[in-house]
Amino acid sequence: MGHSGTIARAIVRGVPDSYQQATANYFGSGPTDVSEARRQHSAYVATLRDFGVAVTELDTDEECPDCIFVEDLAVIYNGRALLTRPGLASRRGEMQPVAEALGAALELVPMEAPATLDGGDVLRVGNCFVVGLSTRTNPAGTQALRDFVAPMPVHEIVIPDDQLHLKSICTSPDEGVLLGPEHTLLDGTLESVAEVIRVPATETYGCNVIAFGNELLVAAGYPATHAILEQRGFQLHPLEMSQIRAADGSLTCLSVFY
């Protein structure tokens, strides 16, 4: 994820009344409390602003229950935005307002069929990218990413079918460091690009963090992961994410950072 000096702006989108119909097949079994989801989302946005991020809040869309998860709709690199083609066809109607907001500052590059790629599968690590081949991101999508970031190296890693995205289970708390679970993504790809801190499989959700230098936004409720990070000298800012997790969402899912 981003590090100090790299997160200046963010696009977020509000929680719709239809949020209880959001897709949930992995971490969650479906949201149950839209009001609580809104409280958690508002606390997240407020925390970003506390860290000096200029946050643009887009109107929600009742026709798109998953629309708060804007990360999946774009990959930002070198003053340009790759507008993705989400792997879940029902989410492709979410793109227009996000594209319009990004287009005010960035060059837009559309992705063409048959490529599919979710931004949650794309992680920049130093001078390379890691991209997950998942149920949402196909080989044509990873090739589109390669074309977009060339000549920056792109490393592919297979995401198990029981996990949603790469960043659902692996993010970067610091330059040259990745955070991942002890039971998966063990083919050596991650270790080839960075040091990997492993956490218990039972706390896989806690691997999704947002970094502001030495300070990390983390999901509340993952004590073993928090202890590991604190031992490494990080200052943690826990946020309640229960109703976001219920729709398979994580901290990074809620923003396009640029």
C-alpha positions in Angstrom: 0.0 0.0 0.0 1.0 3.6 0.0 3.8 5.0 2.2 4.6 8.4 3.5 4.5 11.1 0.8 2.7 8.8 -1.7 -0.9 9.3 -0.6 -2.1 12.8 -1.4 -5.6 12.2 -2.7 -8.3 9.6 -2.4 -11.6 9.0 -4.0 -14.3 7.3 -1.9 -18.0 6.5 -2.4 -20.8 6.5 0.1 -22.7 3.4 1.4 -26.0 2.9 -0.4 -29.2 1.7 1.2 -28.9 -1.4 -1.0 -25.6 -2.3 0.7 -27.2 -5.3 2.3 -27.3 -6.9 -1.2 -23.5 -6.5 -1.7 -21.7 -9.6 -2.9 -20.2 -11.7 -0.1 -18.5 -15.0 -0.8 -15.1 -14.9 1.1 -14.6 -13.1 4.4 -18.2 -12.2 4.9 -21.7 -13.6 4.9 -23.3 -10.3 3.9 -23.8 -6.9 5.6 -26.5 -6.7 8.3 -26.5 -3.1 9.4 -26.3 -0.3 6.8 -26.2 2.4 9.5 -23.2 0.8 11.2 -21.5 0.4 7.8 -21.9 4.1 7.3 -20.5 4.9 10.7 -17.5 2.7 10.0 -17.0 4.2 6.5 -17.3 7.7 7.9 -14.6 7.0 10.6 -12.3 5.6 7.8 -12.8 8.8 5.7 -12.2 11.0 8.8 -9.0 9.1 9.5 -7.7 9.6 6.0 -8.3 13.3 6.4 -6.5 13.3 9.7 -3.5 12.1 7.8 -3.7 15.0 5.4 -5.3 13.1 2.5 -7.5 15.2 0.2 -10.6 13.0 0.0 -13.2 13.3 -2.7 -16.5 11.8 -1.7 -18.7 10.6 -4.6 -22.4 10.1 -4.4 -23.5 6.6 -3.8 -25.6 4.6 -6.3 -28.5 2.5 -5.1 -28.3 0.3 -8.3 -24.7 -0.7 -7.3 -24.6 -2.3 -3.8 -20.8 -2.8 -4.0 -20.1 0.7 -5.1 -18.1 1.7 -1.9 -15.3 -0.6 -3.0 -13.8 1.9 -5.5 -10.3 0.5 -5.4 -11.3 -2.2 -7.9 -12.1 0.3 -10.6 -8.7 1.8 -11.3 -4.9 1.4 -11.1 -2.9 4.6 -10.9 0.6 4.9 -12.2 2.8 7.8 -13.5 0.0 10.3 -13.9 -2.4 7.9 -15.6 -5.3 5.8 -14.5 -6.0 2.4 -15.9 -9.8 2.0 -15.9 -10.3 -1.6 -15.1 -12.9 -4.1 -16.3 -14.1 -5.6 -13.1 -14.3 -9.4 -12.9 -17.8 -9.2 -11.5 -19.9 -8.1 -14.5 -22.5 -6.6 -12.2 -20.0 -4.0 -11.0 -19.1 -2.5 -14.4 -21.8 0.0 -14.0 -19.9 1.7 -11.1 -17.2 3.1 -13.4 -18.5 6.4 -14.8 -18.4 8.6 -11.7 -15.0 7.3 -10.7 -13.6 7.8 -14.1 -15.0 11.3 -14.2 -13.4 12.2 -10.9 -10.0 10.7 -11.9 -10.2 12.3 -15.3 -10.0 15.8 -13.7 -6.4 15.0 -12.7 -5.1 12.0 -14.7 -4.9 10.6 -18.2 -7.5 7.8 -18.5 -6.6 4.5 -20.2 -9.6 2.1 -20.7 -9.2 -1.7 -20.5 -10.8 -3.7 -23.3 -12.5 -7.1 -23.3 -11.7 -9.9 -22.7 -9.5 -8.6 -20.0 -10.8 -8.5 -16.5 -8.9 -7.0 -13.6 -9.8 -5.7 -10.1 -7.7 -3.1 -8.6 -7.7 -5.1 -5.4 -5.4 -7.6 -7.2 -2.7 -5.0 -7.9 0.0 -4.1 -5.4 3.0 -1.9 -6.1 6.1 -3.0 -4.3 9.1 -0.7 -4.7 10.1 -0.7 -8.4 7.7 -3.5 -9.5 4.1 -4.6 -9.3 2.6 -7.8 -8.0 -0.7 -8.8 -9.6 -3.0 -11.6 -8.4 -4.5 -14.1 -10.8 -7.8 -14.5 -9.1 -11.5 -15.3 -9.7 -11.8 -11.6 -10.7 -8.5 -11.0 -12.6 -7.6 -13.1 -15.7 -4.4 -13.4 -17.8 -5.6 -10.8 -20.3 -6.1 -8.4 -17.4 -2.6 -9.0 -16.1 -1.3 -8.4 -19.6 -3.2 -5.1 -19.8 -1.5 -4.1 -16.6 1.9 -5.0 -18.0 1.2 -2.9 -21.0 0.1 0.0 -18.8 3.1 0.1 -16.4 5.8 -1.0 -18.9 8.7 -1.1 -18.6 8.0 -1.6 -14.8 8.3 -5.3 -14.0 5.1 -7.2 -13.1 5.1 -10.4 -11.1 2.0 -12.7 -11.2 0.9 -14.8 -8.3 -2.0 -17.2 -8.2 -4.7 -16.3 -5.6 -6.4 -19.4 -4.1 -10.1 -19.7 -5.1 -11.1 -19.3 -1.4 -9.6 -15.8 -1.3 -11.0 -12.7 -3.2 -8.0 -10.5 -4.1 -4.3 -10.2 -3.6 -4.7 -7.2 -1.3 -7.4 -9.1 0.7 -4.5 -11.1 2.0 -1.3 -9.2 1.4 -0.3 -5.5 1.6 2.9 -3.5 2.2 3.3 -1.9 5.7 6.7 -0.4 4.7 9.1 0.0 1.8 10.5 -3.5 1.0 8.2 -5.3 3.3 5.0 -7.3 2.7 2.5 -8.6 5.2 0.9 -12.0 4.4 -0.7 -15.0 6.1 1.4 -18.0 7.0 -0.7 -20.6 5.1 -0.9 -19.3 1.5 1.0 -17.4 -1.2 4.0 -19.6 -0.5 5.4 -20.1 -4.0 8.3 -17.7 -3.4 6.9 -14.9 -5.5 6.4 -12.5 -2.6 9.8 -13.3 -1.2 11.4 -12.6 -4.5 10.4 -8.9 -4.3 10.4 -8.1 -0.6 10.8 -9.3 3.0 7.6 -11.0 4.0 6.1 -10.8 7.5 3.8 -13.8 8.1 0.8 -13.7 10.5 -1.4 -16.5 11.7 -3.9 -17.9 9.2 -6.7 -17.1 11.6 -5.9 -13.4 11.2 -5.6 -13.3 7.4 -8.0 -10.3 7.3 -5.5 -8.3 9.4 -3.0 -8.4 6.5 -4.7 -5.5 4.8 -3.2 -2.2 6.1 -2.7 1.3 4.8 0.7 2.9 5.6 1.5 6.5 6.4 5.2 6.3 7.1 5.6 4.5 10.4 1.9 4.7 11.1 -0.6 2.1 9.9 -4.3 2.0 9.6 -5.3 -1.5 10.6 -8.6 -3.4 11.1 -9.5 -3.7 14.8 -9.7 -7.2 16.3 -6.5 -8.9 15.1 -4.3 -9.0 18.2 -1.5 -11.3 17.0 -1.0 -9.3 13.8 -1.1 -6.1 15.8 1.6 -7.4 18.2 3.8 -8.4 15.3 3.5 -5.0 13.8 4.1 -3.2 17.0 7.2 -5.3 17.6 8.5 -4.0 14.3 8.0 -0.4 15.6 4.8 0.6 13.8 2.2 2.8 15.4 -1.2 1.4 14.8 -4.6 3.1 14.3 -7.3 0.4 14.5 -10.6 0.9 12.7 -13.7 -1.1 13.2 -14.4 -2.9 9.9 -17.0 -5.5 10.7 -19.7 -4.3 8.3 -17.1 -3.7 5.6 -15.7 -7.2 6.1 -19.2 -8.6 5.9 -19.2 -7.7 2.2 -15.7 -9.0 1.6 -14.2 -5.5 1.8 -11.0 -4.3 3.5 -9.4 -1.0 4.3 -7.7 -0.5 0.9 -10.9 -1.5 -0.9 -12.6 1.8 0.1 -10.3 4.2 -1.8 -8.6 4.9 -5.0 -5.4 6.6 -3.9 -3.5 8.9 -6.2 
